[in-house]
């Protein structure tokens, strides 16, 4: 006879995740909750978006990694998890939701629910979490609060929310001004109404006090002092420092490691404070097991029993990371060997479940699969800042086959907000990329267009959209599963201008080359044969000699002695480089430079590969 487990509630704790579409104010809201929850001293200077500790997060104004913090308010400890808002980092959201018992859904008072709002809300509802809906940015002059309320309720109904979830309370806030209220009119003082609602409405975490210790690992962190730390919510029993523990995995019985707990920490404000023992329902850090991974369960050594872990959505885009073998290899990077590259990639895959890394037939190349171009570009940017030097291939989607052997490809829902005058250009481009228009909604002088499009059709489109809409177009995407292969798509219309020889570019060579297209480099840049130095709008690859020098002569003329006027070069960002490169090209990534190059550097061999005769 099974004895029912009696669960207790820890009323002194609330665990909450803040979820929303990108740029709807999640991190700013956490900032104010920390400030007004007493996390900082009165004299302490607090930076804006204090949770965005990563340099890339501050530069881009987005959250990339989910982070934990906590405040004490009216005797209750509120553990807060700030999650990313971009679809490419959905894996961070999925695993973070396993740690909490409720969510704050933050929605912009003008934009309303956006694609990522739907994705993260659906995941929260599936787990049965209670939801507090925060209408943020109510101070916007174009705020349309009543319409946004209706849109959120319509979204809840569309996602088959329970009757209790449909009755979710609304809180109105301006995170920038640090105010909230249960009505728009009362939101003029501080964040107390929101903090009160968290304690009142969200449930206290449940745990089995009499059972043996169990904690599902939902994140990992690293410290130079104690090594790898496992982060998760305690669901059963207690664990003390220096006690024996074991890590086990629900999906793989072979994963089993005994270890001694060297340190236990709780989150308070932005810090981790050492404690002697855990308490049920709290989110803690446990150190001592170097091999622990996300999805493992840390248990009492006397009773190892794994907890189930929701499988993270599969990646849809792959790239090949290679050791840099260009003529300039090894001159700018600190870590340049295949061993360095392999170790760094597998280390990243260990803490990011959305990332899959695998070896290839070559010891100098590795397959890396992620959620999207941004997901992989963030990894590339972080690696180059750490001193790594390597090359990457063009992003490709991951295909699969159905039971009848028919080819299927990943599809995306693309939401494009454009001025009405730009609709024709957008429709034309999306049609060429095999997109199907689902809805078209007028919004003043703008249109909101929703398309179903192959994921590969969006490669390189973002920059085209900005050009076609004079910088006013807004593109948001979200995964829409797999569908049958839609046919070939010619995404890149331009060809490449390729350097003919090794050397240093000069004004004379560039002046003659710029008539062929748009240059990517200026004078005084070291180049090598096979390096892409510009684009050709005509569509063919052309070899140009940007190192050619003007021959000296005794003859003088007014026209030949005039100053050479060079068009300023087009300098690509990392994402723009990834959008531009073709199948026969690589992107050379170093801490100092981004260089596009042909896979085959020799001009004669390239022509022979294309079936042309070299005379």
C-alpha positions in Angstrom: 0.0 0.0 0.0 1.4 3.4 -1.1 1.5 6.0 1.7 0.5 9.4 0.3 3.3 12.1 0.6 2.2 15.0 2.7 3.5 18.2 1.2 4.1 21.3 3.2 4.1 24.9 2.1 6.9 27.3 3.0 5.0 30.5 3.4 8.2 32.4 4.0 9.2 32.0 0.3 7.8 32.9 -3.1 9.6 31.8 -6.3 8.7 33.9 -9.4 10.0 34.2 -12.9 9.6 37.4 -15.0 8.8 36.6 -18.6 8.0 38.8 -21.6 8.8 39.6 -25.2 12.2 41.3 -25.8 12.3 45.0 -24.7 9.1 45.0 -22.8 10.8 46.0 -19.6 11.6 42.8 -17.6 15.1 43.8 -16.4 14.0 47.3 -15.6 11.2 45.9 -13.5 13.6 43.6 -11.6 15.8 46.6 -11.0 13.1 48.5 -9.2 11.9 45.4 -7.2 15.5 45.0 -6.0 15.8 48.7 -5.1 12.5 49.0 -3.4 12.8 45.6 -1.8 15.7 46.8 0.2 18.4 44.9 -1.7 20.7 48.0 -1.8 21.9 50.4 0.8 20.6 54.0 0.7 24.0 55.4 -0.3 24.7 52.7 -2.9 24.8 53.8 -6.5 22.8 51.3 -8.6 23.3 51.0 -12.4 20.4 50.8 -14.8 19.5 47.2 -15.7 21.8 45.9 -12.9 20.8 42.3 -13.7 22.4 42.6 -17.2 25.9 41.9 -15.9 27.3 40.6 -19.2 29.0 43.2 -21.4 27.1 42.0 -24.5 23.7 42.3 -22.7 24.5 45.9 -21.8 25.6 46.8 -25.3 22.6 45.2 -27.0 20.0 46.1 -24.3 18.8 42.5 -24.1 18.9 39.7 -21.6 20.8 36.7 -22.8 21.2 34.5 -19.7 18.5 33.8 -17.0 19.7 35.1 -13.7 18.6 34.7 -10.1 18.2 37.3 -7.3 16.1 37.7 -4.2 14.6 40.4 -2.0 13.0 40.2 1.5 9.7 42.0 1.8 7.4 41.9 4.8 9.2 38.8 6.2 8.9 36.9 2.9 11.9 36.0 0.7 11.0 36.5 -3.0 13.3 34.6 -5.3 13.2 36.3 -8.7 14.4 34.8 -12.0 15.0 37.3 -14.8 14.6 35.5 -18.2 15.6 36.4 -21.8 12.9 37.8 -24.1 14.4 36.8 -27.4 13.1 33.6 -29.1 16.7 32.3 -29.7 17.2 32.0 -25.9 13.9 30.2 -25.2 15.9 27.3 -23.7 16.9 29.6 -20.8 13.2 30.4 -20.2 12.1 26.7 -20.4 14.5 25.5 -17.7 14.0 28.6 -15.5 10.3 27.9 -15.3 11.0 24.6 -13.6 12.4 26.5 -10.5 9.4 28.7 -9.9 5.7 28.5 -8.8 4.4 31.6 -10.6 5.2 34.1 -13.2 5.0 37.9 -13.8 4.0 38.3 -17.5 5.2 41.8 -18.5 3.4 43.3 -21.5 4.2 46.7 -23.2 1.2 49.1 -22.8 1.5 50.0 -26.5 2.8 46.9 -28.3 0.7 44.4 -26.4 1.4 40.6 -26.6 4.1 39.8 -29.1 5.4 36.5 -30.5 7.7 35.7 -27.6 5.0 36.6 -25.1 2.9 33.8 -26.6 5.8 31.3 -26.4 6.8 31.9 -22.8 3.2 32.2 -21.6 2.4 28.9 -23.2 5.3 27.2 -21.4 4.2 28.7 -18.1 0.5 27.6 -18.5 1.6 24.0 -19.4 3.4 23.8 -16.0 0.2 25.1 -14.3 1.8 28.3 -13.0 -0.3 31.1 -11.7 0.2 34.4 -13.7 0.2 38.0 -12.6 -0.1 40.2 -15.7 1.9 43.4 -15.5 1.0 46.1 -18.1 4.2 48.0 -18.2 5.2 51.4 -19.7 1.8 52.9 -18.8 3.4 56.3 -19.0 3.9 56.0 -22.8 2.0 58.8 -24.6 0.7 56.2 -27.1 -0.3 53.6 -24.5 -3.5 51.7 -25.3 -4.1 50.0 -22.0 -7.7 48.7 -22.5 -7.0 47.2 -25.9 -3.8 45.5 -24.5 -5.9 44.0 -21.6 -8.3 42.5 -24.2 -5.4 41.2 -26.3 -3.9 39.4 -23.3 -7.2 37.8 -22.3 -7.7 36.7 -25.9 -4.2 35.2 -25.9 -5.0 33.3 -22.6 -8.1 31.9 -24.2 -6.3 31.0 -27.3 -3.7 29.0 -25.2 -6.5 27.1 -23.4 -5.8 28.6 -20.0 -7.7 27.2 -17.1 -10.6 29.3 -15.6 -8.3 30.2 -12.7 -5.6 31.4 -15.1 -8.2 33.4 -17.1 -8.9 35.3 -13.8 -5.2 36.3 -13.5 -4.9 39.8 -11.8 -3.7 42.8 -13.7 -1.1 45.2 -12.2 -0.2 48.5 -14.0 3.4 49.7 -13.8 6.0 52.0 -15.1 9.3 50.3 -14.3 11.3 53.3 -15.5 9.6 55.5 -12.9 9.4 52.8 -10.3 5.7 52.9 -9.7 2.8 50.3 -9.8 -0.8 50.0 -8.9 -3.9 47.8 -9.2 -5.5 50.5 -11.3 -3.9 52.9 -13.8 -4.8 55.9 -11.6 -3.3 54.5 -8.4 0.1 53.6 -10.1 1.9 56.8 -8.9 3.9 55.9 -5.8 6.1 52.8 -5.6 6.3 49.1 -6.3 4.6 48.0 -3.1 1.3 47.1 -4.9 3.2 44.6 -7.1 5.2 43.1 -4.3 2.0 42.7 -2.2 0.3 41.0 -5.1 3.2 38.6 -5.5 2.9 37.5 -1.8 -0.9 37.4 -1.9 -1.6 35.7 -5.2 1.3 33.5 -6.1 1.5 30.2 -4.1 4.2 29.3 -1.6 6.4 26.5 -2.8 5.5 22.9 -1.7 8.0 20.4 -0.4 8.2 17.1 1.3 9.8 17.8 4.7 9.9 14.1 5.8 11.5 12.8 2.6 15.1 12.5 1.6 16.8 15.4 -0.1 16.0 16.1 -3.8 16.9 19.1 -5.9 16.4 19.3 -9.7 19.3 21.2 -11.3 17.9 24.0 -13.5 21.1 26.0 -14.1 24.8 25.8 -13.5 27.3 28.5 -12.5 31.0 28.6 -12.1 33.2 30.1 -9.4 37.0 30.3 -9.3 36.9 29.4 -5.6 34.5 26.4 -5.4 34.2 25.3 -9.0 30.9 24.3 -10.6 27.7 25.2 -8.7 24.3 23.6 -9.3 21.3 25.9 -9.0 17.8 24.5 -8.4 14.7 24.4 -6.1 14.7 22.1 -3.1 11.6 19.9 -3.4 12.3 17.4 -0.6 14.3 17.0 2.6 17.3 18.9 3.7 21.0 19.0 2.8 23.9 20.3 5.0 27.4 21.3 4.2 29.9 18.4 4.2 27.1 15.8 3.8 27.3 13.0 1.3 25.2 13.5 -1.9 24.8 11.9 -5.3 23.8 13.2 -8.6 21.5 11.1 -10.8 19.7 11.6 -14.1 16.1 10.7 -14.9 16.8 9.9 -18.6 20.2 8.2 -18.2 20.6 5.7 -15.4 24.3 5.5 -16.1 24.8 9.1 -14.8 25.5 8.6 -11.1 28.3 10.4 -9.1 28.8 10.4 -5.3 30.3 13.6 -3.9 30.6 15.7 -0.7 28.8 19.0 -0.5 31.5 21.6 -0.1 29.2 24.7 0.0 25.6 25.7 0.0 24.5 29.3 -0.9 21.2 31.1 -1.0 20.4 34.1 -3.2 20.0 37.4 -1.6 19.8 40.6 -3.7 22.5 40.1 -6.3 24.7 38.0 -4.1 25.1 34.3 -3.0 25.3 34.0 0.7 26.8 30.8 2.3 24.4 28.9 4.5 24.8 25.7 6.6 21.6 23.8 5.4 18.8 24.2 2.9 15.2 24.8 3.5 12.3 23.3 1.6 11.1 25.3 -1.4 14.1 27.6 -1.6 16.3 28.2 -4.7 19.9 27.4 -3.7 23.4 26.8 -5.1 25.2 23.6 -4.2 29.0 23.0 -4.9 31.0 19.9 -4.8 30.2 18.0 -8.0 32.4 19.0 -11.0 30.3 16.9 -13.5 26.8 18.1 -12.5 24.7 19.2 -15.5 21.3 20.8 -16.1 18.5 18.2 -15.8 20.4 16.2 -13.1 19.0 15.6 -9.6 21.1 16.0 -6.5 19.9 13.6 -3.9 20.7 12.2 -0.5 23.4 9.5 -0.9 21.2 7.0 1.0 18.2 7.4 -1.3 19.2 8.4 -4.9 16.0 9.1 -6.8 15.9 11.3 -9.9 13.2 13.9 -10.7 11.8 14.2 -14.3 13.1 17.1 -16.4 11.2 18.5 -19.3 13.0 18.1 -22.5 14.2 21.4 -24.0 13.0 22.2 -27.5 15.4 21.0 -30.2 17.8 23.3 -32.1 16.9 24.2 -35.7 20.1 25.9 -37.1 23.6 24.5 -37.5 27.0 25.9 -38.2 30.5 24.4 -38.5 33.2 25.9 -36.3 36.7 25.3 -37.7 40.3 25.9 -36.7 41.4 29.1 -38.6 43.7 28.1 -41.5 44.0 31.4 -43.3 47.4 33.0 -44.2 46.8 35.3 -41.2 46.0 32.5 -38.7 47.4 32.7 -35.2 48.4 36.3 -35.3 45.6 37.9 -33.3 44.1 35.2 -31.1 45.2 33.7 -27.8 43.4 30.3 -28.2 43.8 29.0 -31.7 44.1 25.2 -31.6 41.5 22.5 -32.1 41.8 21.4 -28.5 41.0 25.0 -27.2 38.1 25.3 -29.6 36.6 21.9 -28.7 36.9 22.4 -25.0 35.2 25.8 -25.2 32.3 24.6 -27.3 31.6 21.5 -25.1 31.8 23.7 -22.0 29.2 26.0 -23.5 26.9 23.0 -24.4 27.2 21.8 -20.8 25.4 25.0 -19.5 23.2 25.7 -22.5 20.8 22.9 -23.2 19.6 24.5 -26.4 23.1 24.1 -27.9 24.3 20.8 -29.3 28.0 20.2 -30.2 29.3 17.2 -32.0 32.6 16.1 -33.5 33.0 15.6 -37.3 35.2 13.4 -39.4 37.9 16.1 -39.2 39.6 16.8 -35.9 39.6 20.5 -36.7 35.9 21.0 -37.3 32.9 20.8 -35.0 29.1 20.9 -35.7 27.3 23.4 -33.5 23.5 23.5 -33.5 21.4 26.3 -31.9 18.0 27.9 -31.8 18.8 30.6 -34.4 21.4 33.0 -35.9 21.4 35.2 -32.8 21.8 32.3 -30.5 25.0 31.2 -32.3 26.2 34.8 -33.0 26.2 35.5 -29.2 28.4 32.5 -28.7 30.8 33.6 -31.4 31.0 37.1 -30.0 31.7 35.9 -26.5 34.4 33.5 -27.7 36.2 36.2 -29.7 36.1 38.5 -26.7 37.7 35.7 -24.6 40.6 35.5 -27.1 39.5 32.7 -29.4 40.4 32.6 -33.1 38.5 30.3 -35.4 36.3 30.2 -38.6 32.6 29.5 -39.0 30.5 28.4 -42.0 27.3 29.7 -43.3 24.3 28.9 -41.0 22.1 26.1 -42.3 18.8 24.8 -41.1 18.4 21.2 -39.7 16.2 19.1 -42.0 14.4 15.8 -41.0 12.3 13.2 -42.8 8.8 12.0 -42.0 7.8 8.3 -41.7 7.5 8.2 -45.5 10.9 9.6 -46.2 9.7 13.0 -47.3 12.0 15.9 -46.5 10.8 18.4 -43.8 12.2 21.7 -42.8 11.8 24.1 -39.8 9.3 26.8 -40.2 9.0 30.2 -38.5 6.1 32.6 -37.9 7.4 36.0 -38.9 5.6 39.1 -37.6 6.5 42.2 -39.6 5.4 45.7 -38.6 5.9 48.1 -41.5 4.7 51.5 -42.9 1.9 51.1 -45.3 3.9 52.6 -48.2 6.6 49.8 -47.8 4.1 46.9 -47.9 4.7 46.1 -51.6 8.5 45.7 -51.3 8.0 43.5 -48.2 5.4 41.3 -49.8 7.6 40.9 -52.9 10.6 39.8 -50.9 8.7 37.5 -48.6 7.0 35.8 -51.6 10.4 35.1 -53.2 11.4 33.5 -49.9 8.4 31.1 -50.0 6.5 32.9 -47.3 2.7 32.6 -47.0 0.7 35.5 -45.7 -1.5 34.6 -42.7 -3.0 37.9 -41.5 -2.7 41.6 -42.3 -3.9 44.0 -39.7 -4.0 47.8 -40.2 -2.6 49.8 -37.3 -2.9 53.5 -38.0 -0.5 54.3 -40.9 1.3 51.0 -40.4 0.5 47.3 -41.1 1.1 44.2 -39.0 1.8 41.3 -41.3 2.0 37.7 -40.2 3.8 35.1 -42.4 4.6 31.4 -42.2 8.0 31.1 -43.8 10.8 28.5 -44.0 13.5 29.3 -41.3 16.2 29.4 -44.0 14.1 32.1 -45.9 14.8 34.6 -43.1 18.6 34.3 -43.4 19.9 37.7 -44.5 16.5 39.3 -44.6 16.7 41.6 -41.6 19.1 44.0 -43.3 17.0 43.9 -46.5 13.9 44.8 -44.5 15.5 47.8 -42.9 16.6 49.0 -46.4 13.2 48.4 -48.0 11.4 50.3 -45.1 13.9 53.1 -44.7 14.8 51.8 -41.2 11.2 51.6 -40.0 10.4 47.9 -40.3 10.2 45.7 -37.2 10.7 41.9 -37.5 9.9 39.3 -34.8 10.0 35.6 -35.3 9.1 32.5 -33.4 9.4 28.8 -34.3 6.4 27.1 -35.9 7.5 23.5 -36.0 8.3 21.5 -39.1 6.6 21.3 -42.5 7.4 19.8 -45.9 10.2 21.2 -47.9 9.0 24.4 -49.7 11.6 24.4 -52.6 14.7 26.3 -53.4 15.2 29.8 -52.2 17.8 32.2 -53.6 18.4 34.4 -50.6 21.6 36.2 -51.7 21.5 38.1 -55.0 25.0 39.7 -54.9 28.4 38.1 -55.7 31.7 38.7 -54.0 34.7 40.8 -54.8 37.7 38.7 -54.0 41.3 39.8 -53.4 43.7 38.5 -56.1 46.9 38.5 -54.1 48.4 38.8 -50.6 49.5 42.3 -49.5 48.2 45.6 -48.2 45.3 47.4 -49.8 46.0 50.9 -51.1 44.0 53.8 -52.5 44.9 53.2 -56.1 43.9 49.5 -56.0 40.7 50.3 -54.2 39.8 53.2 -56.6 39.9 50.8 -59.5 38.0 48.0 -57.6 35.2 50.2 -56.2 33.6 50.6 -59.7 32.8 46.9 -59.5 30.7 47.1 -56.3 30.6 48.0 -52.6 34.0 47.7 -50.8 34.2 46.2 -47.3 37.7 47.5 -46.5 39.7 50.7 -46.7 43.3 51.5 -47.5 46.1 50.0 -45.4 44.3 46.7 -44.6 46.3 43.5 -44.8 44.5 41.1 -47.2 45.3 37.7 -48.7 44.3 35.9 -51.9 40.8 34.5 -51.6 39.6 37.0 -49.0 36.3 38.7 -49.8 36.9 42.5 -49.9 33.5 43.6 -51.3 30.2 42.7 -52.9 29.2 42.7 -56.6 25.6 43.6 -57.2 25.7 41.9 -60.6 25.7 38.5 -58.8 29.0 37.0 -60.0 32.2 36.6 -58.1 34.9 38.8 -59.4 38.6 38.9 -58.5 40.0 42.3 -57.9 43.5 43.5 -57.1 43.2 46.0 -54.2 47.0 45.9 -53.6 47.8 47.2 -57.1 50.1 50.2 -56.9 50.3 53.1 -59.4 53.3 52.8 -61.7 55.8 55.6 -61.5 56.4 57.6 -64.6 58.0 60.9 -65.7 54.8 61.9 -67.5 52.5 64.4 -65.7 48.9 65.3 -66.5 46.2 67.1 -64.6 43.7 64.1 -64.7 46.2 61.5 -63.5 47.5 63.6 -60.7 44.1 64.4 -59.2 43.4 62.9 -55.7 41.7 59.5 -55.8 38.2 59.7 -54.2 37.3 56.5 -52.3 33.8 55.6 -51.3 33.7 54.8 -47.5 33.8 51.0 -47.0 30.7 49.1 -45.7 31.7 47.7 -42.3 29.7 44.7 -41.3 28.7 43.6 -37.8 29.0 40.0 -36.8 25.3 39.2 -37.6 25.6 41.0 -40.9 28.7 38.9 -41.8 26.7 35.7 -41.0 23.9 36.9 -43.2 26.2 37.7 -46.1 28.4 34.6 -46.3 27.6 32.0 -49.0 28.0 28.2 -49.0 31.5 28.4 -50.5 32.7 31.0 -47.9 33.8 31.2 -44.3 33.8 33.9 -41.7 37.2 34.2 -40.1 36.7 35.4 -36.5 39.5 36.8 -34.4 39.5 39.1 -31.3 40.4 42.1 -33.5 38.9 41.4 -36.9 36.1 39.7 -38.9 37.1 38.6 -42.4 35.0 36.9 -45.0 37.0 34.5 -47.2 36.4 31.8 -49.8 36.8 28.2 -48.5 39.1 27.6 -51.5 41.6 30.4 -51.5 43.3 29.5 -54.8 41.7 31.4 -57.7 42.5 28.8 -60.3 41.1 25.9 -58.2 37.9 27.9 -57.5 37.4 28.3 -61.3 38.0 24.7 -62.0 35.5 23.7 -59.2 32.9 25.9 -61.0 33.5 24.0 -64.2 35.3 26.8 -66.0 38.6 26.4 -68.0 41.6 28.4 -66.9 43.8 29.3 -69.9 
